[in-house]
Amino acid sequence: MQERKNNQTLLFIKDWAIVLAVILLIIVFTVSIPNFMQTNNVLNILRSISIVTIIAVGLTVSLSVNGFDLSIGSTATLANSVVVSMFVWFNMPTGVSILVAILAVLCVALFNAFLIVKVKIPDLFATLATMFIVEGVAMTYTGGGSISVGMPRLDGTPTEGRISDFFLLLSKTPWIILIMLVIVMLVHVFLTYTKHGRFLYAVGGNEEAAKLSGISVNRYKMLAYIFSAVLAGIGGLLLASQIGSAQINAGAGYLMPAVAAAFIGQSFAGHGKPNAIGTLFGAALVGILENGLVMLSVPYYSLNIIKGLVLAFALASTYYSRKK
Amino acid sequence: MKAKTVIEMKKISIEFPGVKALSDVDFQLESGTIHAVIGANGAGKSTLMKILSGAYPHYTGDIFINGELVSITDAKKSKELGIDIVYQEVDTALIPYLSVAENIMLDQLIFDKKSIINWRKIRQCAKDVLDRIGIELNIEKKVQDISLADKQMVLIARALIHERKFLILDEPTAPLSQAETEKLFSIVRDLVKNHHLGIVFISHRLPELFEICEKITIMKDGRIVKESLIEKITQNQVIEQMLGKTFDLVHHKKLKEKGQIALQVNHLVDDSGLVNDVSFHVNKHEIIGLAGLVGAGKTELCKAIFGMSNIKAGSIELYGKPIKNLTPYHAVKNHFGLIPEERRKEGIFVEEPIFKNLSIANLQPFTRLGSFIKQEKEREAARLMIQKIGAKTPNEHQKVANLSGGNQQKIAIGKWLMTDAEILLFDEPTKGVDVGAKSDIFNLIDEQAKEGKSVIYATSELSEILLITDRIYVMYDGKIVKELVTSETTEDEVMFYATGGEAYARA
């Protein structure tokens, strides 16, 4: 009886470990930093994790088919470059600029799907290649430099376009936080309550059995990569809105925290598989950690050590329990 | 002439959790002879050979070599004693990206204490040994690029390098063509005559055994039931001994109403080579059996019909309408269902709860606008199906991983009963299923036929096929060699055709 109770406690801790960790971190930081829990700082944290979360939710969908998308960082960079160039170079309205950027990332998704589904390259390697290709494409497109308002084009022609106020507003609090929450909810509902979500998980759980149950495995894999690319693209758009310019490899830094968030989130509520809400908590964990450590004056160049350790821990918790 | 070496195994027994695989087996093997070992699935022939090759050190009983007591504790010891085995899965013993020469000389490469390898010598030795057995094979070729037959030769050559005295060939001819088989036979004969090896030849194909072997040992249920010189026994006697004439299985099936032709398969050929010009039909309400030994092409035929392999020729008609199952997706759309042989790998989602496993092939009735799943309706249907298939589980939320093999199989079957599948293909559905669940599964299949479905039941368990089917197609070497009416046939007759009896008679 006692043993059973212990077991249940253990299971409870395992299932809710991320939530507990987030709460624990909040307590520790609240105690050690006086203004940690002030509204401003909380909003600050939420805003800072928005882009990571959105990109990580996309990665979550690619993980649900037992895939992996390493190209999300470069895809975000591409969206960033394309949308800013549309505004600044070509003086396009907001709608067109966003649409063109989304079309560009859809091409990335189709290329990934082609390599993985048709050529049958393992996901990790295929998207590694795509990562470099897209990084190069984005950089070539911008001529190896950044784009910002008022800066002349590569050939010296002056630019007159500016970024619309509406677009810049997207990355302001509270809009960016709301966008993040809506995306998390939509993807969560899609994965958990619809037929397509069920099939995505089926493909990830046992590809062969899914195929033999009449599921069009290739179609669902493609769908997963479209999700990850489009959400990475949205992340890139918000990034453009935030920094108001296109920077070289602007999205690259989001890959690692996104991977960490998605893997940390897997154990959320006993899911044991990639899920959107867990990913949100994973991103929150990383974001809170980063924010708190900065406020504790840990130098920014040392943060990667801690973030890397968190990722290692997240991966360990996923794979170690899977072995048994 | 070299001196004769004799292996004697006395009172060998071995147990695995729950099963006594061998009991008090006495077996004797002499160098210079080809010795056949035959038995139905699970008779213990592979277990006996694995003891000789050191894979199962926990046997009881004694093994003598030339009268001297030895104990075979592992594969290395077995090799030191001069015994080598060529398993059916040749790839497990070869390194694909090394050359033929390196693979033949693998043990020298590994165990030679010197750090610098004399490649010329390695190549020369490999070439010599291939010449000795008369095989023309480019020793520079990578093993991954050579044929299965050649891979076997590489393993045989490796055994020769070590001057082994005994060679066990476990179903060596199963993947080989006629010409390759003949070549193997001439090499085996040469090994025995000129190198004085003792060969154990395991095969299901009786004509082959009669062609090449001198002695035959027949096993059944972990015992040796008969030993004989090959010329003193007939194929029919061998079959009789294999099956054991202790029970006489009567066909219990009631004759049912005969329906129209549901599925017609015409001259089907696939790219695996194990479905070769296959034609057959199934009526509505009918259960047909695909009988045949392991490797006869039953699984491949099921997969070809279900759209899992490329069909090179032939056609499939469903109720007179030609259909094409390009992929399993199309097959399911065309009202086919397959219960695959490798249940855990291909049939079920072990990490998912039962209700998700049951509804996966047909979620349509449980979805509303926007493809949202009607959770309550789905679970209700799952509860009903669990009752119908008699799966033992507390509720529909259990992970399938927690169920027994038999109950997992019921779930794999139940999945298709949730669909409107007309043609159900069962590939070895009782594999790893306990006796109780087996009879449940039989009843379930019988009910499906009564309800108007057509069932294809593929298995190498002949007693099952006689119990449950209406008609039997016997497969041998990728072809249907005989059609039998179950109520008018016997296990002997099915076995006769399944072991190539007809082919033998024709030759």
Interface residues (C-beta under 8 A of the other chain):
Chain A: Y193 T194 K195 H196 R198 F199 Y201 A202 G205 N206 E208 A209 A210 K211 L212 S213 G214 I215 S216 G272 K273
Chain B: F306 M308 T327 P328 Y329 A331 V332 K333 L338 P340 K345 E346 G347 I348 F349 V350 E351 E352 K356 I360 A361 L363 T367 G370 S371 F372 I373 Q375 K415
